[in-house]
Amino acid sequence: MSLRQYNSELGTFMDKTIKVYLNDDNFIVGQLKGISEDSNLILINARNEKNKAFPKIMIKKNYYNYFTLEEEPFPMEALAERIATIFSKGHVNFIAEQNVISILNGKIVVSDDGVRGEGPSAERVKKIYEQFKMDLENPQKD
């Protein structure tokens, strides 16, 4: 692989969410904003394995082993906004630390695993959730 191809591939990581493996038990996940010529990394909106937040962090090349591209997290906050158009906003609570949505004081909970709850309101939320997932998989072309 030529240096040009290598740098091109490395550029595909920019502005994406990566997981930086520091050692066997420690890692940091965040959005890659910069890579120096000698492979130092700058991440924003990062969290470590203990869920400690770092708004911006630089990781020196000799401090990490490797990094991988992570899947984009499910856009739970955007789903909460969509649900809030149906339920009054005071009844829809997005909990960022857990990436869940609590509706009607926890009677309905939306997580990465889907919708938990019973009754007509929960059924309505399930329909919104399924439609939201379909919209993510098949974005409309303008």
C-alpha positions, 0 to 999 in steps of 0.5 A, spaced: 500 500 500 502 506 498 503 512 503 497 516 499 493 510 499 494 509 507 493 516 508 486 516 504 484 510 508 486 513 515 482 519 512 476 515 512 476 515 520 476 523 520 469 525 524 467 518 525 466 515 532 472 510 534 474 506 539 481 507 542 484 501 545 489 503 551 491 496 553 487 490 555 482 493 560 482 500 558 479 504 552 476 511 550 470 512 545 470 518 541 469 522 535 476 523 531 478 530 530 485 529 528 491 525 527 498 528 527 504 525 522 506 521 528 499 518 530 497 522 536 490 522 536 485 528 538 478 526 540 472 530 542 465 527 546 469 522 548 468 517 554 472 511 557 470 504 559 468 507 566 463 512 562 467 518 564 466 524 559 472 528 556 469 533 552 476 533 548 482 529 549 489 528 546 492 521 546 499 520 544 501 514 540 505 511 545 499 510 549 494 506 545 495 500 541 490 501 536 483 503 534 477 501 530 471 504 527 465 504 531 458 503 529 454 510 529 450 510 536 442 509 535 440 517 534 436 516 541 435 523 542 432 525 535 427 519 536 425 522 543 424 529 539 419 525 534 416 522 540 415 529 543 411 531 537 406 526 539 406 526 547 407 533 550 414 534 551 414 534 559 412 527 558 418 525 554 425 525 557 431 523 554 437 520 558 443 521 555 448 517 560 444 511 559 441 513 551 434 511 553 428 515 553 423 515 558 416 516 557 410 518 562 415 517 568 418 511 566 411 507 564 414 506 557 422 506 556 425 506 549 432 503 549 437 500 544 433 493 545 426 496 543 420 499 546 418 496 553 411 498 556 404 496 555 397 499 553 395 504 547 401 509 548 406 503 548 403 501 542 403 508 539 411 509 541 412 502 538 409 504 531 413 511 531 420 507 533 419 502 527 417 508 523 424 511 525 428 505 524 425 504 517 427 512 515 434 511 518 435 505 513 431 508 507 433 515 507 429 519 503 432 522 497 431 530 495 
